[in-house]
Amino acid sequence: MKNYSILKFKNQKNLQKIDDITYVYFNELQGSKLSGTDIEQLRSFNEELDKKNWQEVTAELYAKDNPWLFKNITNQNRSDFIFLLDIKKEMLALEVGAGWGQVAIQLSRFCNVVTIDANLEKIQIMKKIAKQENKNNMQFVVADISDKIFEHNQFDLIIFNSIPEWLELFRNTDPTTLLNDALCEAHNLLKPEGVLYIGIENKYGLKYLLGEKNDHTGLSDHVYLKKEIAKSIFEAETGKKLKVLTYSKQEYEEMLMQAGFKDIKFFGDLPDYKFLHTIVDLSSGHAPSFVVKNLDFVDEYDWVHGNVSKYNEKLKNLYEIFSGEELINLYPAYSILSKK
């Protein structure tokens, strides 16, 4: 028996309903969106799901040939931030960016979930995984948050897990402008007192200041610089325009306030929001100081290559040197909660 909420769309013109739980929105960018991922690889994964359990398919395709991707898909810690949220069964949540379903599948244990992703193959994969996991309270939309297809004031919770830095890839628009626009749209879509969760890197993370490669560009020593300088360095080294930007705690807070959000709370994520091990309340410097003094150091990663960071020994010492108040701005990533 299916148990899902009725979705309300304001833009029906290019919207096609595939079945009771799946919608596809077509626009002029659809082709370029799909080309951003290895579609043949996703199709192989999708086809194998018709014959085998998703864990078995993941192991066969990636455990040996791409162990880092295998770990990313199967690691359940990515959704541990859910326990920061006050979720009720009757709520409707929107996850922006399907990924491999690590968040939406777990979230559906607690409430009804809608997941939106621009990649049709990923939506199809997630649907099959949801079916294997006996989840009957999920709906799937092939679209981009920037398409603005939903009616306002219908979601209790919206999840931006790793999404802000990817918004720019398929649109020829200033990255900061796109992020501000997405935050405003999230504010519009939430019901009064609804909550937005963001999981995202920090441009001033200690490992980046030491020289660790940026997760999305693969380059060192540019993410923490002013935007125009970072763009110049990236273009000089790659011959391409920089479309992926990371921001600081202060910048995230300012953008959220500008979009109309209130009650903004930051948590430091160790080693990262993707592989959550420790979540630190940053409402004051007390929790960061306690973690450094009383808990074991958590190894951080070079996410580009999937290796333990070569800067870990330095990081361990630096975390002990800085005060709790200083550490608030130096975590590698943040979980951010804000309310409409």
C-alpha positions in Angstrom: 0.0 0.0 0.0 1.4 3.4 -1.1 1.5 6.2 1.5 2.6 9.5 -0.1 1.4 13.1 -0.1 -0.2 14.8 -3.1 2.4 17.1 -4.8 1.4 20.5 -6.0 3.1 21.8 -9.1 2.8 25.4 -10.4 4.6 24.8 -13.7 2.7 22.0 -15.6 3.6 23.0 -19.1 6.7 20.8 -19.5 5.9 18.3 -16.7 5.2 14.7 -17.6 3.7 12.2 -15.0 5.4 8.8 -15.6 3.5 7.0 -12.9 1.9 7.6 -9.5 5.2 8.6 -7.9 7.4 9.8 -10.7 7.4 13.1 -12.7 9.8 14.4 -15.3 10.2 18.1 -16.1 11.7 18.9 -19.5 13.5 22.1 -20.4 16.3 23.3 -22.7 19.0 22.2 -20.2 17.9 18.6 -19.8 20.5 17.2 -22.2 23.4 19.0 -20.7 22.4 17.9 -17.2 22.4 14.3 -18.2 25.8 14.6 -19.8 27.4 15.6 -16.5 27.6 12.1 -15.2 28.9 8.8 -16.7 25.5 7.7 -18.1 26.7 4.4 -19.3 28.0 3.5 -15.8 24.6 4.5 -14.3 22.7 2.5 -16.9 24.7 -0.6 -16.1 24.0 -0.1 -12.4 20.3 0.4 -13.2 20.0 -2.7 -15.3 21.7 -4.9 -12.7 19.2 -3.7 -10.1 16.5 -5.6 -12.0 18.3 -8.9 -11.1 20.1 -8.3 -7.9 20.0 -6.5 -4.5 21.5 -3.0 -4.6 24.2 -3.9 -2.1 25.3 -6.8 -4.3 25.3 -4.7 -7.4 27.4 -2.0 -5.7 29.9 -4.5 -4.4 30.3 -6.2 -7.8 30.7 -2.9 -9.8 32.8 -0.8 -7.4 34.2 -2.7 -4.4 37.4 -3.7 -6.3 37.6 -1.2 -9.2 36.4 1.9 -7.4 36.6 1.3 -3.6 36.2 5.0 -2.8 32.9 5.2 -4.7 31.8 1.9 -3.1 32.4 3.5 0.3 30.5 6.6 -0.6 27.5 4.7 -1.8 27.3 2.2 1.1 28.3 4.4 4.0 25.2 5.0 6.1 26.8 7.8 8.2 26.0 10.4 5.5 22.4 10.5 6.8 23.3 10.7 10.5 22.4 14.5 10.6 18.8 13.3 10.5 19.0 13.0 14.3 19.5 16.8 14.5 15.9 17.2 13.1 12.6 17.2 14.9 10.7 15.0 12.4 7.1 13.9 12.7 5.5 11.2 10.7 3.0 13.5 8.9 5.7 15.8 7.6 6.7 16.1 3.9 10.4 16.4 3.1 12.1 17.5 -0.1 15.6 16.2 -0.8 17.4 18.2 -3.5 19.8 16.0 -5.3 19.2 12.2 -5.2 22.7 11.1 -5.0 22.6 7.3 -4.5 19.7 7.5 -2.0 21.8 7.5 1.1 19.8 10.3 2.6 16.3 9.9 1.1 15.9 6.2 1.9 16.9 6.7 5.5 14.8 9.8 5.8 11.7 7.9 4.6 11.8 5.9 7.8 10.5 9.0 9.6 8.3 10.9 7.1 7.1 11.2 3.5 9.9 12.1 1.1 10.1 13.8 -2.3 13.5 13.6 -4.0 14.4 15.8 -7.0 17.4 15.3 -9.2 18.2 16.4 -12.8 19.6 13.0 -13.7 16.9 10.6 -14.9 19.2 7.5 -14.4 19.8 8.4 -10.8 16.1 8.8 -10.1 15.4 5.4 -11.7 18.2 3.8 -9.6 16.8 5.3 -6.4 13.3 4.1 -7.3 14.5 0.6 -7.6 16.5 0.8 -4.3 13.5 2.2 -2.5 11.3 -0.7 -3.8 13.9 -3.2 -2.6 13.9 -1.5 0.8 10.1 -1.6 0.9 9.7 2.2 1.0 6.2 3.2 -0.1 6.2 6.8 1.0 8.6 8.3 -1.6 8.1 10.3 -4.8 10.6 11.2 -7.5 11.0 14.2 -9.7 13.4 14.6 -12.5 14.1 18.4 -12.5 16.4 21.1 -11.0 15.6 23.2 -8.0 16.2 26.2 -10.3 13.3 25.1 -12.5 10.9 26.3 -9.8 8.2 23.8 -10.6 6.6 23.3 -7.1 3.9 25.4 -5.5 5.1 27.4 -2.5 4.5 26.5 1.2 4.1 22.7 0.9 7.2 21.2 2.5 8.0 20.9 6.2 11.7 20.1 5.6 14.2 20.6 2.7 17.6 18.9 2.5 20.5 20.4 0.6 23.2 17.8 1.2 26.2 18.7 -0.9 23.9 20.5 -3.4 24.9 24.2 -3.2 28.3 23.8 -4.8 26.8 21.8 -7.8 24.1 24.2 -8.7 26.2 26.1 -11.1 27.5 23.2 -13.3 24.7 23.2 -15.9 23.9 26.9 -16.0 25.9 29.8 -17.3 25.2 32.0 -14.4 27.3 33.4 -11.5 27.6 30.6 -8.8 26.8 32.9 -5.9 23.7 34.3 -7.7 22.5 30.7 -8.4 23.0 29.7 -4.7 21.2 32.8 -3.5 18.3 32.0 -5.9 18.1 28.4 -4.7 18.0 29.5 -1.0 15.2 31.9 -1.8 13.3 29.1 -3.6 13.8 26.8 -0.6 12.4 29.5 1.6 9.4 29.8 -0.7 8.8 26.1 -0.8 8.8 25.6 3.0 5.8 26.0 5.2 6.0 28.6 8.0 8.5 27.4 10.6 9.7 24.8 8.1 13.4 23.8 8.3 16.2 23.8 5.7 19.2 21.5 6.3 22.5 22.1 4.5 25.5 19.9 4.5 28.5 21.6 2.9 32.3 22.2 3.0 33.9 25.2 4.6 36.3 27.2 2.5 38.4 28.0 5.6 38.6 24.4 6.8 42.0 23.8 8.4 42.9 21.1 5.9 42.3 23.5 3.0 44.4 26.2 4.6 47.2 23.6 4.9 47.0 22.7 1.2 44.5 19.8 0.9 42.9 19.6 -2.5 39.4 21.0 -2.9 36.8 18.2 -3.3 35.2 19.6 -6.4 38.0 21.3 -8.4 40.9 18.9 -7.5 43.2 21.8 -6.9 45.0 23.1 -3.8 45.4 26.6 -2.4 42.6 28.5 -4.0 39.3 27.7 -2.3 40.0 30.0 0.7 40.9 33.0 -1.5 38.6 35.8 -2.7 36.2 34.7 -5.4 37.8 36.6 -8.3 41.3 35.4 -7.4 40.2 31.8 -7.0 38.5 32.0 -10.4 41.7 33.4 -12.0 43.9 30.7 -10.5 41.5 27.9 -11.6 41.2 29.3 -15.2 45.0 29.6 -15.4 45.6 26.1 -14.3 42.8 24.3 -16.1 41.8 26.6 -19.0 38.2 26.4 -17.8 35.9 28.7 -15.9 35.4 28.0 -12.2 31.7 27.1 -11.7 32.0 25.6 -8.2 32.5 27.8 -5.2 32.7 27.0 -1.5 31.9 29.6 1.2 32.7 30.4 4.8 30.5 30.2 7.9 29.9 33.9 7.8 29.0 33.9 4.1 26.6 31.0 4.5 24.9 32.8 7.4 24.6 36.0 5.5 23.1 34.3 2.4 20.6 32.4 4.6 19.5 35.6 6.3 19.2 37.4 3.0 16.9 34.6 1.7 14.7 35.2 4.8 15.8 32.4 7.1 16.0 32.7 10.9 17.2 30.7 13.9 20.4 29.6 12.0 22.4 27.0 13.8 25.8 25.6 12.7 27.4 22.3 13.6 31.0 21.3 12.8 31.2 18.0 10.9 34.2 15.6 11.4 35.7 14.4 9.2 33.1 15.8 6.8 29.4 16.0 6.2 29.7 13.0 3.8 31.2 10.6 6.3 29.8 11.9 9.6 31.6 10.6 12.7 31.3 13.6 15.1 28.9 16.5 14.9 29.9 19.4 17.1 27.4 22.1 18.3 29.0 25.5 17.3 26.6 27.7 19.3 29.6 28.5 21.5 33.2 27.6 21.8 32.6 25.1 24.6 31.7 22.0 22.5 34.7 22.4 20.1 37.1 22.7 23.1 35.5 19.7 24.8 35.8 17.6 21.6 39.5 18.4 21.2 40.3 17.7 24.9 38.2 14.6 25.4 37.6 12.8 22.1 40.1 11.0 19.8 41.2 12.8 16.7 39.2 11.9 13.6 41.3 11.4 10.5 40.3 13.7 7.6 40.5 12.9 3.9 41.7 13.9 0.5 38.3 13.5 -1.0 39.6 13.8 -4.5 41.5 10.5 -4.4 39.8 8.9 -1.4 43.0 8.8 0.7 43.5 9.7 4.3 44.8 13.3 4.4 48.6 13.7 4.5 48.0 16.7 6.8 46.4 14.7 9.6 49.4 15.0 12.0 49.5 18.8 11.5 45.7 18.9 11.9 45.8 17.0 15.1 48.2 19.5 16.6 46.5 22.6 15.2 43.1 21.6 16.6 44.8 21.5 20.0 46.3 25.0 19.6 43.3 27.0 18.6 40.6 28.1 21.1 37.1 26.8 20.8 35.9 30.1 19.5 38.5 30.1 16.8 37.7 26.5 15.8 34.1 27.4 15.0 35.4 28.9 11.7 37.9 26.2 10.9 35.9 22.9 10.7 36.2 21.1 7.3 32.5 21.1 6.8 29.2 22.2 8.4 25.7 21.0 9.0 23.5 24.0 9.0 19.9 24.2 10.2 17.7 27.3 9.5 14.0 28.0 9.9 11.5 29.9 7.7 
